[in-house]
Amino acid sequence: MRFSRVVAYHTSRVAPRRHGVSGAFYVLVRFFDYTMRTVTLGPAGSYSHRAAGAVSDDVSFRETKTDVVALVASGEYERGVVPIENSIGGSVSESLDALADYEVAVVGEIVTPINHALIAQEETFHTVASHPQALAQCREYLDEHYPDAEREAVSSTTAGVERAAGDDGVAAIAHPDNAEGDLRVLAERIQDRASNETRFFVVAPADERSESGGKSSFVVYPDSDYPGLLLRLLEPFSERDINLTRVESRPSGERLGDYVFHIDVAAGLYEERTQAALAEIEDIVGDGWVKPLGSYDTRHGA
C-alpha cells in the first residue's frame, strides 16, 4: 500500500498537564506504558527484545520487521519496536520501507548500546554463528583471534546462541546475558568499534501521531525528477534553521530511478517553523505526497 498525497499530522500539540504532571512526563508515560501489547523481532533475547523491554513487559515476536509494522497498523498490537539504524552497519532498509508503506506513527526512539560477546560451551570451536550485521561488526576481532573459524549467518543473534547451545563446536556472537546453561562468555565487547549503537523506532497506530517531541520524522515522495529537486526539498529546513539529522533515499517501487526520501529533523511538529517547512515541501512535491510520521523524544540505554 502506497500512501496517497499529503497526510495530515495529529492535531494535539504539547501534551497537557495532568494532575500536576508535566507535559513531557505525560508523553513519556503515554508512549512507554509497560502494559501495552508490543511486538518486535524475535526470538527472545535479541537486541530488539532488549529495546522492546524498555517499552512494555508484554512483548511478542515476529520474524520480519515488515510484519511488526503491519501488525501495529492493523491494530493487533499497540506498539511495535523496529531497528532503524546502526552506527556501523547503517540504515535498516526493510524498516524504512515498511514505514513508507503502512500507516503508523513514530512515538519514540530508543538508542541502545551494542555489547557483542563471544559465547560458547568450549574455548575451541570451528564455527561462529550470528546475525550478518553482528558478524560484520566483529570482523576484525574474528580475523585476529579466530581466522580459521567458519562464519555462519543466521536470522538473529539469539538464533546463533541456540546453535551454540546445541553444538559445542559452535560459538555465538550476542549480548553476554544470553550465556546460560552450558554456555559461557569467552570475551566481551568484541565489536570493532566501541561506539556501536542501534536506533530503534517505537511505532504506534497512526491516530496516536503526536506533534510534541524534540525530533520528527517524515517520508517524502516527490513523484518527479529534475535537476535541483533534492536541494529544493531540503532548503525549507535550512532556511528556518532546522537541523537535518538524517536524509536517506529508498526506491519507491514504482519505477527504476524513482525514490522516496526519509528525513529526520531536530525539531517538533508543534513548532511553527517545522509546520511552515512542511507546507512548503507539500507545494514542491505537487502530485507526490508528504507523510509526517510524528514527533518524539529519545531514550538511551535500553
PyMOL commands that set and color helices and strands:
alter all, ss='L'
color gray80, all
select helices_A, chain A and resi 23-31+47-52+65-73+93-101+132-137+139-145+157-166+176-178+206-208+229-238+272-285
alter helices_A, ss='H'
color red, helices_A
select strands_A, chain A and resi 38-41+59-62+79-86+90-91+104-113+117-120+127-130+150-153+170-174+184-187+197-205+215-221+244-251+259-265+289-296+298-300
alter strands_A, ss='S'
color yellow, strands_A
deselect
rebuild
show_as cartoon
